[in-house]
């Protein structure tokens, strides 16, 4: 038996030696420069037959690591568009660090050979979808957004850009943040012609990137990879215009790139509802029509650079001054019982002037290869003045219930400051690391308002009241969080993480309402109304311990975590009555994540996540808000934190051989103790706590915790090129269902909303002389209410758009943008078929055609309107807002293009033909 054991252990040892594998890592840079090259293709070839053994792409820092490589002789091939291929012989007997691999820029051949073949549009690499920009044709003066909207799986919906069924929240340029989280500003400040490639992926959190252990926090991200010959120079666009009704536009975007150092200036001033400066001529069509008449002034700057070899810095500052004059009317049908017949109508007008300052920065200090520090501050300051008024009226089967005429002026100030600091240390043993984090926040909100209202209550007998008040709201808050994360390798492919976090949130909110007893504005006589005043504090202390395990192979990754959280929520009311509510919550939050590469271009992801969410101070503070005397609102200090379970599935496939792409997204979310609305409609005059009278027909809204919230969303997209049309075809569709609990007059109700949507689009890929995009999206909506079936309804919406740009003859360019909206099933007077038509005729000027003079018309047919439907657990609402209507404008625009040494022949000719 002893010899059998010896033989057994010998065989195991021999097997481990024979099966021993190693890793190869390195970093790809541009030769002679400190510019890293992301997304370079790394291929490991067998010698002597050159058969591919393994491969990958470099990350955003140009780094790569190929694991599980058997010992032997190999040939490493590194390739990237615009650079010469690099070959390097590698002998593997141990883990190898190849250091920096330098790629030389590919020389431009003077005699070109034309190959008639369609270039591959893109490919799928793990969870990253890569697209070749040159495979999508646009006009020479098009913006990055125009290009990106041509990509399979990317759509613009309700003013937001979505990719693969999710909203894009961040734009990077060559791996660096660009204008913080302002996606529209980022995409409108880059011309399409400087883009070489586009990546769409889910970026992990800063902590996950440092520790290497996924914490589940993701941001749908677009990374724009610029062309190597466009990384040193100045480029951008400027536009001025003047039109009928004193409409005007003046804006510019200028980029100064010097390899790693990049500075972008943007400015805009207009009164035609354009919110971001765009290099596209039909700027109004970038988003859905803005409600109201908007005057905007913007100034912004973005900066990024590498300070030496160890420090990377990027930051942005934006100033925004915006004035919006909005007129709207709405109608609500309330759910108050089985035979509800109460209707509320409102006509309102408001003017808001807002000034915003926002600063973002990211500073990364690579002390050495094992130690890194990351610091991310964010500061914002907002100032707003309001001048508004509305007339609201409630009716039922018996006639008018009540009405209010309300006028309000206010000055509001908000200040927010965030700091995030991370330190990461990697030990000599691969996979062993420690990450320290510290986050702090400070918030201040000061509101001061004057309000007058004339209220009439008709039932059971007519009574009127006049309100003249001064309302102040002062809120201050601070929060901090610190944590430590330790990772340890487990076996060859496993890794464990142990994490501890502790944090606290403090909020102090004082709302004081004073009755104005005289009419002397300069010296008013004030009396505190204690029924509408409140002083409130809330503290939320939480501690979390988490244990996680990760197992990763070449094409498969599995991760699971179990988190225990202990949270204490303490609410204290200091005035008018003193009281304390102190509660402790204990939660176990498991997560599971699976990533699997079915093939080189097909990826599958599955996530199961749990989370808790604490109520905000606005939801907790028990003070009456009578901004609308017919619809009072208050908080609830007894609220619990909610607990959510989420399942998410994503499937991506992008075949570079035929350019057929599939994207599938599905998500199911269940929330216990969801913060929902409780609506109480007084059937007769009712006294509320504190002595406030809720008149007949008036409502009181109050947040409560309810179980039963469910939400399911799905989305699928299929894209394919149509070669005989030289265009790209995309088909998309989705189904969503939301079950939203509510409480109406102490009765539990559920609002079930079903939505089926589908869409098709065809975008040209013909040449830079003609560009079109035609699309239509249809949605069928069904809403059922368990408390009042008379409110069950169905409505339909279709939006169709045609966008065309065409250089018709010798620099003459015609642009057409048509938006058609069809709505059915809305309340009487709100069904609207809108045909919004914009067009322009322009002439390119100057020898290099960098200038353009054009005549533009917006809303040619005078049909622009804005209607909407909003379905809640308490009512169904249809509304309409005023929007910008027809005007003509003459504009002049100029393209700035100047690239330094290293440019291609086309750029060379442009520079010297100025």
N, C-alpha and C positions, 0 to 999 in steps of 0.2 A: 504494500500500500504506500509506503514511504517513497519508493521509486516512481510510483504512478503520480504522486503529488509533484515530485520534482519535474517529471516529464510534462505535467499539466502547466506548471508555472513557466517552464521553458518555452512551451508552445505559445503561451500568451505573450511573453516578452518578445519572442521572435516576430509574432504577428504585429505587435505595436511598432517595432522597429521598421518592418517592411512597409507598414501603412503610415509611417510618419510623414507629415506634410508640413509645409512652410508657407510663409507669406512674402509677398513682394509689394513694396510701397515706394512712392516717389511723389514728385510735384512737377507739374508742367508749367513752364514759363516761356515768354517770348524772348528770343535770343537777344542779348545785349541790353535788356530792360528788366524792370522788376514787375512787369505785368503778368499776372497769373492767367492761365487759360482754362476757363471752366468748360466742361462738356467735351473735352478732347477724347477721342476714342482710343482706348488702350486695348491692344490685342496681344495675347500670349500665344506664340506659335511654336509648334513642336519642331525640333531639328532631327533629321534633315529634310523631312517631307513638307514642312511649312503648314501642317494641319493645325487649325485653331484649337487650342486647348481651353482657353478661358478668355474673358474680356469684360470690360466695363467702361464707364465714362468718368472723367475726373469731376470732382465736386466744385462748388462755387469758389473755392480757394485754389483750384487747380490740383488738389491732392487726390490720390487714388491708393487703394490697397486691394490686392488680389490675394485671397486666402485659400487655404487647402490645396496648395500646389505641391505635387510630388517632386522629389529630388530628381535632377536631370539637367540636360542642356536645352535651352530655349532661345527663341528670338522674340524680343519685345518690339512691337510696332506701335508708334504713336502718330495719330493723324488728326488734322483739324483743318476745316475749310479755310483756304487762303494761306496755308503754310505748307512747307515741304515735309513729306513724311520722314519720321525719324526711326531708324532701326538700331537696336542695341542687343548684342549677344549677352545672355545671362546664364550663369551657372548656379544652380540651386542646390546647396548642401546645408543651408541654414536660412533663417529669416534674413531677407535682404532689404536694405534701405538704399534705393538708387539715387537719392538726393534730388537735385534739380535736373530735369530733362528740358533742354532748350530747343524750341522750334524756330526755324528761320522762316521769315515771311517769303511767300512764293513770288518769284519774279513775274511781271506782267509781260506776256508775249505780245509783240507788235502785230504779228501775222496770226489772226485768229482762224480757227477751223470751226465751222458751224456743224454741230451734231444735232440731227432732228430726232429728239427724244424728250419725253416729258420727265422733268426732274421730280424725284420723290419729294412729296410734301412734308413728310415727317416720319417719326417712329416712336415707339413706346420703349422706355428704359425703366423698368421697375415701376415706381409710382409717378415717374416724370414723363410727360408728353412733350416731345421736341418737334418743332416745326422749322422748316427752311423758309425764311422770309422770301427769298427770290422765287420760290415756287408759286407765290401769290402775287399777281400783277395789280398794281395800283397806279394812280396818276402820280406824276413826279412830285406834286406838292401836297400829297396826302399825309395825314397824321398817322401816328402809331395806332390810334384807336380804329381808324378805317381799315388798316391792315389786320388787326387782331379780330375785328368782327367778321372777317372772312374765314377764320379758322374753324374747322369742324368742332362742334360742341360748344361754341361761344355765341351768346346772344345778348342783345341789349333789351332789357325788359323793365318797365316802370322806372326808368331813369337810372338803373344800375346795370353794370356789366356782369354777366354770369358765365361761368365756365364749368362744363360737365355737371350742370344742375346746381351749382353753389355760387354764391356771390363772391366776386374777387375783392379781397380786402387789402392787398398790398402789391406794389409794383417795385421791382428791383431793376437796376440797369447794371449789367455786368456783375451781378451779385451784390450790389450795394443799394441801400434804400434810396428812393427817389421821391421827394416831397411827402415824406411820412406815409400816412394812410390815405392821402387824397388821390384816389385812383384816376379820376377824370383829369385833374391837373397834370398828373404824371404823364398820361398817355397823350394829352393834347400838346405837350411841350417837346415831343420828339417827332421828327419827320420819319416817315416810313422808309425812306431811302437809305438811312444810316443803319438799318437793322439787318443783321445777318441771320439770327435765329431767335426763336421764342420758346421758352419753357413754361409749361403749366404744371404746377405741383402743389402739394400741401407742405408748407414749411413748418417744421417743428418749432417748439418754443426755444428761447435762448438757453434755458436750463438743459433741455434735452440735447441741443446741439453741443453743449459743453461736456455733458456727462456721458453722452452716447446712449442713454437709456430713455426711451420714448415715454413721455408723460401724458400723451393723448391730446395735448393742446396743438391745434393746427390752424394755419391761415392759408386760405386759397390764394396762391401767389402766381404772378406772372414775372418771369425774369427775361428781360430784353437783352440779347447779346448783340453788341454793336460790331460793325465791320472793322477789321483791323486798320484799314486806311481811313476810317472816319473817327478815329480816337484822338486826333490831334488837329484842331482847327476851330473855326467859329461858324456856327450855322444857326438858322432860326427863321423867323418870319415876323413882319410887322404889317398892320392893317389900320387904315383910317377910313371913315365913311360918314356921310351925312345924308339924311333923308327927309321925307315928308313928316309933318307933325313934330318937327324939331327932334327927330330920332337921330342918334349919333352912336358911333362906335370908334374907339381907338384902343389898340392893343398891340403887344409885341411879346415875343419869346425869343431869347437869345441864349445859345449854349456856347460856352468856351471850354473846350476839351483839350487837355494837354496830358495825354496818356492817363495816369491815375488821377491827376488833379482835374476836377470837373466842376464848373460853376454854371448855373442856369438862372437867368433873370426872367421873370414874367410879370407883365403888367396889363391891366385892362380897365377901361372906363366905358360904360354904355348904359343906355336906358331902353334896351330892346330885349330884356329878359335873358341875356346870355350870361351864364354864371361862371364860366371858365374860358379863358382865351384859347382859341382853336386855330390850328393851321389849315383847317378845312374851310372852304368858302361858305358852305351852308351851315354855319355854326349853330343856327337855331335847331337843327334837326338832330343834334347830338343827344339830347335828352327829350323826354316827353315835354309838352308845353308846360311852362311854369305857371302856377296859379298866381293871379294878381299881375300888377304892373311893377316890374322890378328894375331898379337902378343899382348898378354894381360898380364898385371901384376896388381893384385888387392890386396888391404888390407882393411879389414872392421871390425868394432866392433859395436855391438848393446848392449845397457844397459837399464835395467828397474828395478825399485825398489819402495817400499813404505818407505818413510822416516817418521817413526812414523805413527800415525793414520790419519794425516791430509794432508800429502804431497805425491803425486804420481809423479814420474818422469820417463821419458823414452827418449832415444836419440840414435843417430847412427852417425858414421863417416865412410866415404868411400873414399879411394884413388884409382884412376884408371889410369893406364898408358897404352895407346893402340896405336899401330902402324898398319896402314892399307895401303897395297899396292894394288891398284885397277886398273884394265884394263877393259875398256868397249867400246862398239860400239853401235850406235843407228841409226835409220832412222826415219825421220818425214815427213809426207805428210801434207802440209799446206792447210788451208782453206783461200783462198784469193779472191774468187769470184765464179761465177757459173761454170767456166771452169778451175778450179785450176789444175795446173800440176807441182807446185813447190815442189821439194824434197830437204831435208837437211840431210846429213849424217855426222857422227862425230865419230872419233876414239880418245880415250883419255887414259891417264895414270896419276895416281896421287899417291903420298905417303903423308899421313897425320899422324903426331905424336901428340897425345893429352894427356894432363894430367888434371885430374879432381879431385877436392877436394869438398866434400859435407858434410855438418853437419846439422842435424835435431834434434830438441828437443821439448818435450812437458812436461810442468811443471804445475801440478794442485794442488792448495792449497785450501783445504776445511777448511775455517776459523772456521765455525760451520755449523750446519745443514741448515742455511739460507743464508750463504754468501760464495761465491766461487770465486777464481781467477784462470784464465787459461792464460798461457803465452807460445807462440809457435814461436821460432826463427828458421830461415833457412838461411844458408850461403853457397855460392858456389863460387869457383874460377876455371876457365878453361884456360888452356894455350895450344895453338895449333901452330904447324909449318906445312907449306904446301909446297910441291914441285910437281908441276903439269904441264902438257902440253897436248894439243889436236890439232888435225887437223880437221877442219870443211869445208864442201863444199856444196854450193847450186847449183841446176841445174833446168832447165825448158825444155820445148819442143825444145827450140832453142839451148840448150847445156849448158855448165857451165856458171853460173852467177857470182860467187865469191868464194873465198876460203881464209882461214886464218890458219897460223901456229902460235900457241900461247904457250908461256912458262911463268910460274908464280911461284914466291917464296913469302911466306908471313909468318909473325908472328902475331898471334892474341891472345888477352887477354880479358877475360870476368870476371867481378866480380858482384855478386848479393847478396843482403842482405835483408831479410824480417823479420819483427817483427809483431806479432799479440798478442794483449792483450785484455782479456775480464774480466769483473767483473759482477757478478750476485747476486742480493739480492731478496730473497723470503720473502714477508710480512706474517704476522700472518694469514691473510685471504688466504685460499687456492686458487691458481690460479692467485694471484696478485704478480707481480714481476717487477723488473727493471733490464735491462742489458745494460752495457756500453761497448763500443768496441773502439779500436784504432789500426790502421794498418799503418805501415810505410814500405817503400821500397827504396833501393838505388842501382843504376846500373851504371856500367862503362864498356865501350867497347873500346879497342884500337887495331887498325889493321894497319899494315905496310907491303906493298907489293911492289915487283919489278916485272915488266911485260915487256916482249918484244914480238912483233908480227910482222909477215910479211903477209900483206894482198894483194891479187890480185883481181881486179874487171875486168871481161871479157866483159861485155856488158854496153853500146853500143860499146865501144872500150876498149882494155886492158889497165889497169893502175895499178900500184903497189905503196905501201907505207910501210914504216917501222916505228914501234912505239917502243919507249924505255921510260918507265915511272916509276915513283915512286908515289905510291898512299897511302895516309894516311887517316884513318877514326877514328875520336875521337867522341864517343857518351857518354854523361853522362845523367843520369835521376834520378829523385826522385819522390816519390808519398806518399801521406798520406790520410787517411780516418778516420773519427771518427763518431760515431753514438750512439743513445740512443733508447732503445726499452722498452715500458711499456705495460704490459698485465694486464687485469682486467677480473674477471669472470663475465659472463652474464647469470644469471639463474643457474640452476643446472648442465647443460651440455654444456654451451657455454662459450666462452672466446673471448675477444677483444684484439687486439694489435694496438698500435700507435707507429710509428717508424719514426725517422728523421736521415738522414745521409748527410754528406758533405765530399767531397774529392777533391783533386787536383792532377794532374799529370804534371810534368815538364820534357821536353826533350830538350837537346841541342846537335845538330849533326853537325860536321864539316867534310866535305870531301874535301881534297885538292889533286889535281893531278899535278905532276911536270914532265915536259919533261927533260930527262937526255941528256945533250948536249955533254958530253964527255964520255970516256970509263974508267975513273979512278974510280974504285969502292970505294977506300978509301977516295977520295975527289971529289965527283961528282959535276959537274956544273949544277945546277937546275934552271929551269925557270917555273914559275907557269902558268898552262894552265887554264885560267879563265872560258873557256867554259865547263870544266869538274870539276869545283870546286864550292863549295857552303857552306855557313854557315847558319844554320837554327835552329829556336827555335819553340817549340810547347807547348801550355798550354791547359789543359782540366779540367775545373772546373765544378763540378756537385753537385747539391743538390737534395735530394729525400725526399718526405714525403709519408708515406704509412699507410693505414688504413686497418686492416684485421679482419675477424671474423671466429671463429672456433666452430663447433658444433660436439660433440662426444658422441656416445652411445657405448655400449659394443662391437658391431660388425660393427658400421657405423661411419664414420668420414667425415665431410664436411668442407671445408675451402675455403674462397674467400678473395682476397685482391685487392685493387686498389692503384697503385703507380703513383705519379706524379713526373716527373723528369725535372729539368731545367738544361741544360748543355751549357757551353760556350767553344767553340773551337777557340783558337787564334793562328794563324800561322804567324811567322815573318821570312822573309828572310833578312839576314844582309849583304850578299855578294853573287854574285858580284853586284847585284842590290838590293836596299832596297824596301821592300814591306810588307804590313800587310793584312791578311785576318782574319776577326773577325766575327764569326757567333754564334747564339744562337739557341738551339733546345729545344722544349717543347714536352714532350711525356707523354701519359697516358698508363700505363701498367697493365692491369687486369690479374689475375690468378685465376684458380679454380682447386681444388683438391678433389677427392672423393675416399675414401678407404672403401671397403665393404667386410666383411667376409661372404661368402655365406654359409660356414659350418666351422667346426673346422679345416679342412685341405684344404680349398679352399678360395682363396683371389683374389679380383679384385681391380685394381687401374685405375683411370683416371685422367690425368693432362692436363690442358690448361695453358700454360705459354707464356708470352711475355717478350722480352728483347731488349736492344739496345747494339750496339758494336761500339766503336770509332775506327777509323783507326789508325794504328801504325805510328811511326815516319818514318820507312822505306817506308811506302806507301805514306806519305805526302811530303817527301823531294824531291824537284824538281831539281834533279841533275842527269846527264847522267852517267850510269854505263856501261863502254865499255869493261868489262871483256871478252866478246865475241864480236869483232867488227862487226860481221855479224848480231848480235842480241842485240841491245842496249836496255837498260831498264832505266826508270826514274819514279819518284814519281809524285803525284798530290796533291798540297796543297788545292784544291777545294773540296776534298772528304767530303761527309756527313757521319754521323754515320748511320749504318744500323739498321733496325727494324725488328725483327723476331716474328713470331707466331708459336707456337709448340703445337701439340696435341699428347698425348702419352697414350697408353693403355697397361696394363700388367695384365695377368691372370696366377695364379699359383695354382696348385692342386697336392697334394702329399698324396696318400692314404696309411697309414701304414699297413692296413690289407692285401693288395695285392701288395704293392710297385709299383703301377702304378703312374706315374707322368706326368703332363702336364704343359708346360710353353708356354705362348703366349705373344709375344711382337710386338707392332706396333707403328710407330711414323711418323708423317707428319709435315713437316717444310716448312713455306713460309717466304721468306725474301724480304723485300722492301729495295731499295737502297743498295743492296748487292754489296760489293767491288769485281768487276770482272775485267777481262783483256780487254784492247783495244789493238788490234794488227794492226799495219800499215805496209804494205809491199810496198816498193817503186817500182813503175813501171818504174821510171826513177830517176836519181839523184835528191834528194830533200834536200833543205836547211831547217834545223830545227831552232827553236829559239835559239839564241846564236851563230849562224854561223856554227854549225856542219852539215856536209853533210852526208845524209843517201843515200848510193849508191844503184843503181838498184839491186833489189832482196834482200836487207837487210831489217830487221824488227826492229820496235820500239815497245816495250811493255810498256804499261802505265795503271795503275789502274784507273777505273772509277766506278761510281755508276750506277747500272742497276736494274730495277725491273724484276720480273718474275722468280726468283730462287725458285725452289720447290724440295723437297726431301722427298721421302717416303721409309721407311724401315719396313720390317716385318720379323718375325722369329717365328717358332713353333717347339717344341721339345716334343717327347713322349718317355718315358722310361718304360721298363717292364723287370722283371727278367725272364730268361729262365731256369726253374728249371732242366729240363732233361739234359741240357748242363752245368749246374752250372755256368751260365754266365748272363750278363746283356746286354740287347738289347736296343739301342737308335736309334730313327728315328728323323731327323730334316729336316727342309726346310724353305725357305724364298723367298720373292720377294722384289726387290727394284727398284725404279725409280727415276732418278735425271734429272731435267730439269735445265740446267745451261746456263744463258745468257752470251753473249760475243759480242764484237764489232770488226768487221774485216773490215778495210778500210772504217770506218764510217758507215758500214751497221750492223744492229742488227741481231744477229744469236742466235739460241738456239741449244744446244747439248742435245739430249734426250738419256739417257742411261737406258736400262732395263736389269735386271739381275734376273734370276731364278736359285735357287740353292737347292740342296737336298743332304742329307748325311745319311749314316747308319754306325753304329759301334756295335761291339760285343766285350765285355771285359770279361775275365775269372773271376770266383769267386770260383775256385776249391780248391786251397790250397796254402800254402806258398812255395810249391815245383815247381809249374808251374804257369806262368802268361803270358797271351797273350792279345793283343788288336789289332783288325783288323778293319779298317775303310776305307770308300771311300766317297769322296765329289765331286759332279759334279756341274758345273755352266754353264749356257747358257747366253751369253751376246749379246745384240743387241744395236747398236748405230746408231742414225739418226741425221743428221745435216741439219737444215732448209736452210742454205745458199748454201751448195754444196752437193747435193744428191749423187754425185759420191763417197763421203767419207763414205756413209752408209755401215756398215759392221756388220758381225756376227762372233763371235768366241766362242770357247768351251774350257773348262779346266776341267780336272779330276785329283784329287790327291788321291792316294790309299796308305795306310800304313799298314804294319804288324810289330808288335813288340812282340817278344817272349823271355821269360827267362825261363829256364828249368834246374832244378837240375836232371841230368839224372842218376847219380849213385855215391854214396858214396862221395859227395862233389864236383863232377865234374859238372860244370854249363855251359850251352850253351846259348848264347844270339844271337838273330838275329833281325836286324832292316832293313826293306825293304821299300823304298819310291819310288813310281812310279808316274810320272807326264806326262800327255798327254795334248798337246796344239794343237789346230787347228785354222785356220783362220788368223794367223799372217802373217806378210810380209815374202817374200821369203828369206829363209836362217835363219829364226827365229822360224819356227815350230820345236818343239823339243819333242821327247819322251825320258824322262830321267828315268833310273832305277838306283837308288842309293841304294847300298846294303852294310850294315855294319854288321860284326859278330865278335864274340869272343868266345874263349873256355878257361875256367878258372878252377882252383882247389882251393877249400876252404882248408885252412891250420890252424894249431894249434888245440888244443883239443876242444876249444869252437867254432871253425870255424869262428873266427872273421877276419882272414886274407884271402886274395885271391890273387893268381898269375894267370894272364890271358894274352893270346895272342890275340890282337885285330887287325882287318883289317878294314880300312875305304875306302869306294868306291871301293869295290872288283872288280867290272866290269869296272871301269874307265869311267863311263858315267856321272859323276856329271856336271851339267850345270845350269845356272841361266838365264832365259828369262822372259820378262815381257811385258805387253802392258799398255800404259797410254793414256787415251783419254781426251783431253781438248776442250775448245771452239774454239781454234785456230789450232789445229793439232791432228793427231793420231800418236803416237810414239811407236815403238817396239825397245826393247833394250836387250842387253846381257852383263853380267859381268863375270869376271873370278872368280873361286871359288876353294876351297881346293879340291885336287884330291887324288888318291890312296896313302896310306901309311900303313905300318905295325908298331905296337907298342906293347912292352912288358910292362905290368904294375903290380904294387903291391899295394894293398889297405888294410887298416886295420880299423876295426870298433871299436870305443871307446865306451864302455858301463860300467858304474859304477853308480849304484843308491843306495842311502843310506837307512836308516831304513824306513820301511813302504812299501817295495817292495813286489811283488808277488813271488810265488814259482819259477817260471821260471827265474826271475831275480836273486833270491837267489842262484839258482844252477849255473847260469853264473858267479856270483861274486866269488863263492868259488871253481869253477872249472878252474880258470885262470891257 
